[in-house]
Amino acid sequence: MNVDADFGAWLRSACLNAVISSSALEDAWGELAAAGESVSALAEKADAEEEASRQLDLFGVPMVVEVLQVQGLRIDLFARPVTLVAQRAGYATGATVFVLGAKEQDGVELTNLTVLRKLA
């Protein structure tokens, strides 16, 4: 049985690689520029390239980890992007953040959210 060389290589490989880079980020960060790598269940290279582009958009800007307290028991916000408005720098008009952690407070209806927020 004859198998296309690219298809055969794909069958033998542990995974396919999709690489994306940004010369603007490399110029801005120089030697401090980081490289990210992730493994997913995406089967098509085009899907992997799209995911790589999405990750570059997400992680290609300076970010900060912050803790904010919100009203209510909001464990449901864990691992989700949410828009928060607060009397705090960067939140006055609303900031979309990714919730890294949610800890509901005993005895009160408050939740401390650990969030990741883009600075740019």
Secondary structure, 3 states (H helix, E strand, C coil): CCCCHHHHHHHHCCCCCCCCCCHHHHHHHHHHCCCCCCCCCCCCHHHHHHHHHHHHHHHCCCEEEEEEEEECCCHHHCCCEEEECCCCCCCCCCEEEEEEEEEECCCCCEEEEEEEEECC
